C-alpha cells in the first residue's frame, strides 16, 4: 500500500447485535479528499470512529498510516480556552516556545482569525468556531483529517463560504481528508472521490471520482454533473415532481427580474 | 434619577420599616419583645461605638472564610478523584451523601467535646457541610462533562495530569463555583448557630448575648447585619462567574 494511507477491507460493525456497517472496503491515497455520503443515522460517524481507532471493527481489517484528527459534529472546541489556546493544543508538544508562537500565528492567519486570538469560543460565530476547529486539526503534521458533518449546523451561506475556506486551507496545507456528510452538493464541491453509503446497515453502493480543481462553485459544470449522477443513483431525480409548464417558468423569470430592477 | 432596580427595593424596605413602626405603636408585643426602628438605630450606634460589631463581624467572617477555603481545598480534589474513578465513587459516594444530608448542627456536641470553645469548633462545623456539599457537586460535575471533550483530549494526546489540568478541572469549574455559592450560604447560616453555643464572640454569639441580656434592640441589629452580609457574600462569589474562562458555563 505504497501511497495508500488508509485501507479498510470488508469492515463490518454492529452495536448490540444490530449491524451498522456491512462489508465496507475503501482505499484512500495520500492527499486524497474522500467524501462519504449517506442518509442521517446510516453509520457514517461510526465509520469515522473506526478510522480514528475509537471503535474496533467487529470484522474486517483496517490499516492506517499516521494519526487522525477529528472535527466533531457537535462543538469540539474547549469553551474554557481562547481561540489561540485551542489551536495551540494541536501543535506538536515537542516544539519550542518560539516556533510554537510562530506556527500559532501562521495558523491564525490561515483561518483569518488573528484578531480573535484571545476571544473565547462563546464570543465568536459558529462559522468562526468551525474555522478554529479546522486550524486546530491542521496544526499537526502528516495526519488524516476526519470531518464529521463539520458544516451541517451552519446556514447555507456560511456553509458555502466554509467549503471555499476548506478548499483554500487544503491548497496551502495538503492533507488527507475523509469528510462525511448527508449533503450531496457539499460532496460534489469538495471531493476527489465520493462514496455513497446506503442506510441500515450501511453498504457501499456507489463511487464517483472527480478530477477538477478546488474551490468549485455549486453551479460549476462538474459539480452539477456530479450531483445529477448522485441523485440519479439515489433515484431522487424527478421523483414526485411534474415539470413546470413553460409559460409558468417565464412568468417566474419575469417576476425575478422585476424584483431585481426595483 | 434612580433606576427601578434601586428604587423598588428601597421602597419595599421603607414600607417594611413603616409596617414595623406601626406594629410597635399598636403595642402588639411588649416593648422588650419588639424594639422600634428608632431603638434599633440607637443600638447600632452603641454597637459600632463600642467596637463590638466590627469585632464580631471580623470573627464570624474569619471562621467562614477559613472553613470555606479549607473545605474547598479538600473537597475539589477529592470530588474530582471520585468523579474520575468508578471504584472509589461506588465505595464512597453513599457515605458522602449521608454526611451531606446530616444537618451540620447535629455535630455541635462533638465539636465542643473535641475542640472546646472558640474558633476551632465553629470552623469544624462549617467545614462539615462545606466539604460534603462541594465534594458531591464536584463529583457530579465530572460525571456531566460531555464526552466530546475527552475525545478531543485523546485526539491531541492529553493524558493524566494534563487531562486533569486542561480538561476535567476547567470543565467542572462553573459548576464548582455554583456549588461554592450554595456552600457559602450554608456556612453563613451554620456560623450563627455554631457561635451561639460554642463561641465567645462572633455575630451568632452577639445574638445569643443580646437575648441573654434582654437587649432586643441589639438582637435586631445583629440580625440585620447577618442578613446583609449573607447577601453580600453571595454577590461577591457571583463575581467569580464573570471570569472569562468560566463564563461559558452560565450562558445556555
Interface residues (C-beta under 8 A of the other chain):
Chain A: X52 X54 X68 X69 X70 X72 X74 X75 X76 X78 X79 X80 X81 X89 X90 X93 X120 X121 X122 X136
Chain B: X146 X148 X149 X151 X152 X154 X155 X156 X157 X158 X166 X167 X170 X171 X173 X244 X245 X246 X247 X248 X249 X251
